[in-house]
Amino acid sequence: MEQEAGRVCRRCDEFYPREKFKITSRKLSGKIYYKSTCANCVAEETSAARVLRKLHQPPNACDCCGRASRLFLDHCHSTGVFRGYLCQHCNIGLGNLGDDQAGLLRAIQYLSKDAAPPHREEVDV
């Protein structure tokens, strides 16, 4: 089965051969899935996260929802700025919404469609 020769890293926008991307999974069909970030960027992210963990100790609960569970360091992926510690649910939820305010606002607008006040029946006077 023919595999891709390379890809563009989603973080640095550079093209690299597939060997520069770690394998995330292999299927029985022979298909191989690779990370979307090159090994160099993964190493930089890991190093930056290590520094942030030393500077910011985790709280006892999620900074977003308040659940007391395993916490994950959250930071802005474009600026590297520390935002807080999130539980798995909040971390995945925000990530699935694009990890930005625009994605969250789209979700709020979607949920707001159902929040309209009930239709008042007109009364004949």
N, C-alpha and C positions, 0 to 999 in steps of 0.2 A: 504494500500500500504506500502510495507516495505521500510524503509529509511536506509541509511548507518549508521553503528554504530559509525563511527568516521573517521578521516582523518588526513593526515600529513600537518602541516602548511608549506606553501611555503617559509616562511621567516626563521623560526627557525628549520625546519625539524623534529619537534617533533610530535608524534602521540597524538591526543586528542580526547575525545568523541565529538560528533557533537554539544553538548550544549556549547562548548567553541568557536564555530564559529557563528557569527551573520547571521541571515537569510537575503538574498538579495531579494528574491522574492518567491511567491507561485503561482503555476499554478492551473487552474480549475481542472485538472486531479488529483490533490493532490500532485504532485511533488513539493518538496521544494528545493530551491537552497541556498547554504551557501557561505559566503566569503571564500576565499582560505587562509586567514591569521587568526590565532587564536586571541581571544580577548586580550590576553596579548601583542602580537606584535602590534595589532592595537592601543592599549593604548600607547605603547612606541613610535610608529610612530607619533601619534597625539601630544604627549608631545614634541617630537623633532621638529616637524613642528612649534609648538607654539613658541619655543625658536628661531628658524630660522626667523620667522616673526618679532620678536622683534629686532633681530640683523640686518635684511636687509629689509629696507622699499621698497615697490613696486615702480617701475618707472611709467611713464605715458603711456608706450607702451610695447608690447611684446619684450623681449630681443632677440628673434629669428627672427621674421618677421617684427616687427615694428608696428603692428596693435594696435590701441588704443581701447582696449576692456577689459572685465573682465579678470583679471590675476590670475594665479595659481602658487604657489610656486613650483619650480622644484628643486629636490635634487637627488643625487645618492642614490638609495635604499640600496646598499650594504655598502657604507661608511658613508652615512649621510651628505656628503659634499654638501653645497648649490651651485646651478648652476645658478640660476636666476629666473625670473618670465616669464611665458609663457601664451599666449592666449589659449583658449580651443582647437583651431585647431592644434596648434603646440604641445601642451601637449599630445593630443590624438594621433597625427601622430607619434611622437617620441615613445610613449608607444607601439603603434601597431608595430613599427619596432624593438621592443626589448629593447628600452631605452638604447641602447649602440651603439658604433661606428661600431661594426661588422654588426648589422642590417642595419644601414644607408649605409654602404659600399655595402651590398648586393643589396639594392634598387638602389644605384647609378650605379652599374654594370648592373642591369636589364635595367635601363633607357638608359644606354650607348649603348645598342644593336641597338637602333634606331638612334644613332647619327653618324653612319658611313658616310663618305663622299659619294656623289652620284657616281655610277659606270660610269667611263669614257669609252665611246665607242672607240674602237681602230680604228685608221684611217690608211687606206692603203696608203703607199707612193710610 
